[in-house]
Amino acid sequence: MTILQTLAACFDSDRFVCEIRYRDESGRVTVRAVSPIRFADNNKIINALCLGREEPRNFKVSQIEIARKIPADEVLMPVEVIDVT
């Protein structure tokens, strides 16, 4: 399953969230849980609720290194954002 497919599979936020490994513009790498809202800019951006920050965020799909679908009932908010750099 591609990263786009994994993110799209998590649009059912009552059942699933995505755990992503994300490298930001400065090179900082974090692992975080997100609840995707929609794709933007021709699927280059994912608008999602960051469950660690508890606010909407925009993520460049090209900077998501790993995405995995996890059952929503396994997630307790707020979810820790892990800095792995």
C-alpha positions in Angstrom: 0.0 0.0 0.0 1.4 3.4 -0.9 1.5 6.4 1.5 -1.4 8.0 -0.4 -3.5 4.8 -0.2 -2.7 4.5 3.5 -3.7 8.1 4.2 -6.9 7.7 2.1 -7.8 4.6 4.1 -7.7 6.6 7.3 -10.5 9.1 6.2 -12.9 7.0 8.3 -11.7 8.7 11.5 -14.2 6.8 13.7 -12.3 3.6 12.8 -8.8 4.6 11.9 -6.0 7.1 12.3 -2.6 7.2 10.6 0.8 7.2 12.3 3.2 9.0 10.1 7.0 9.6 10.2 7.4 13.1 8.8 10.5 15.1 7.8 9.8 18.9 8.0 11.4 21.6 5.9 14.3 22.0 8.4 15.0 18.2 8.4 13.4 17.5 11.8 11.8 14.1 11.8 8.8 13.3 14.0 6.5 10.4 14.4 2.9 11.5 15.1 -0.7 10.3 14.9 -3.0 12.2 12.5 -6.6 12.0 11.4 -6.7 12.9 7.7 -9.3 15.4 6.6 -8.7 15.9 2.9 -6.1 16.0 0.2 -5.1 19.4 -1.3 -3.0 20.7 -4.2 -3.4 17.7 -6.4 -2.7 15.2 -3.6 0.6 16.9 -2.7 -0.7 18.1 0.7 -2.8 16.2 3.3 -4.8 18.4 5.6 -5.1 16.5 8.9 -5.9 16.8 12.6 -2.6 16.3 14.4 -3.6 14.3 17.5 -0.6 15.4 19.4 -0.9 19.1 18.9 -4.7 18.8 18.8 -5.0 21.1 15.9 -5.3 21.0 12.1 -2.0 20.8 10.3 -0.9 20.5 6.6 1.7 17.9 5.7 3.5 17.5 2.4 2.9 14.0 1.2 6.4 13.9 -0.3 7.9 14.4 3.2 6.0 11.6 4.8 8.5 8.8 5.0 6.2 6.1 6.5 2.4 5.9 7.0 0.6 3.2 8.8 -3.1 2.7 9.6 -4.0 2.0 13.2 -7.4 1.4 14.8 -8.8 4.6 16.3 -9.8 2.8 19.5 -6.1 2.2 20.3 -5.4 6.0 20.4 -5.8 8.1 23.5 -5.5 11.9 23.0 -3.4 13.8 23.2 -0.9 11.5 21.4 2.8 12.2 22.0 4.7 13.7 19.1 8.0 11.9 19.1 11.1 13.8 17.8 13.4 11.2 16.2 16.1 13.5 14.7 
